[in-house]
Amino acid sequence: MLIGEVARRSGVSARMLRHYESLGLLRPSGRTGSGYREYSGDDIRRIFHIESLRSLGLSLREIGRALDDPGFTPSALVDDLIRQTHERIAAETELLTRLRRIDAAEPAGWEDVLQVVAFLQALGSKSAAARQRAALSSAGEVPVPVEALVEAVLRESEPNVAGALRWALARSGDDGTALLADGLASPVAAVRERAVQSLAEMPGDEATARLRDALANPDAVVRGHAALALGTRGVAEAIPVLIDMIVAGRNDTDAADALSMLASDTATVDQIAVDQIAVDRIAVDRITANQIPVDRIAANQIATGLVDRLAHDSTEAPARVRLTQALADIPGSTASDALVELAQDGDRAVALTATYLLRLRDAR
């Protein structure tokens, strides 16, 4: 079979067949009387072998070794090809991600494109100072790819840089809240914590909704950060988690402060009055009978929750002291009555704490 017919049947150009011959990969078995190359069936099979190995990414030199060296073993070469392919895919994926982020920033011109590229490079810098400058620069006119900011804040371990990134993310609007919420499901505890800390600094109803969802997160650290943030936003759903934090001794001082804010927050009062969230039956009846002023509904709910945990058999002595201390800044008769009773408690530490707090309340 002559070279033209081989090219037509194999799909390999005559020029490439000659190139294979020049490299010693392919040698036509014969020549015609006129000197033209003539390919046998074995030659055709070798052509297909060459093309098959090329499709795997082997170089022509490696193909020559594979076909001509009887002692050649493919396993090492195949492993190397797998590694190279993974590296190539990773590089292409990184490029695609960068292009998408540039596109999401909606650059108006090439100057904007260059600024975004510089911003992305700075976010990925090994220098903490460079990463921090990049976060702070987002307050200017540089278009900010929110997805890149979220990715950066979720992996950042340097506290100062993380703070700057959270600040930048909070200024970007609600676009990053869904991505941060995805971070709450990460298998890495540190990533989950960074995600909820960032959500806590995000403004708006969307972030508040995500934080509400986080109250049911299986990670106690995530629940705690969410509850503290919701406490400052006047969300009564955080109350049970805040009380749990006091019992566990985890950020208990901050949790007590958040409960104190909720107890005196008008918005929280309105929410509880409308929804009657976690208010016990007696309290509801008294509210209905107008025996409790509306501005004490939240305080009574919180005080009741603290007292219930104090009375629980599984609550240990140190936790009972912390719960007693948490009653200090809860206004209303429920908290006062509880402190009077606790002043006679069998646990001396609880009794002394309650007595001291009663004196402070009387002084006020």
Secondary structure as UniProt FT lines:
FT   HELIX           3..10
FT   HELIX           14..22
FT   TURN            23..24
FT   STRAND          30..31
FT   TURN            33..34
FT   STRAND          37..38
FT   HELIX           41..55
FT   TURN            56..57
FT   HELIX           60..68
FT   TURN            70..71
FT   HELIX           74..104
FT   HELIX           110..123
FT   HELIX           128..137
FT   TURN            138..141
FT   HELIX           146..155
FT   HELIX           159..171
FT   HELIX           174..176
FT   HELIX           177..183
FT   TURN            184..185
FT   HELIX           189..201
FT   HELIX           205..214
FT   TURN            215..216
FT   HELIX           220..232
FT   TURN            233..234
FT   HELIX           236..238
FT   HELIX           239..248
FT   HELIX           252..263
FT   HELIX           266..275
FT   TURN            277..278
FT   HELIX           281..288
FT   TURN            289..290
FT   HELIX           294..296
FT   HELIX           297..311
FT   TURN            313..314
FT   HELIX           317..326
FT   HELIX           327..329
FT   HELIX           333..342
FT   TURN            343..344
FT   HELIX           348..363
//
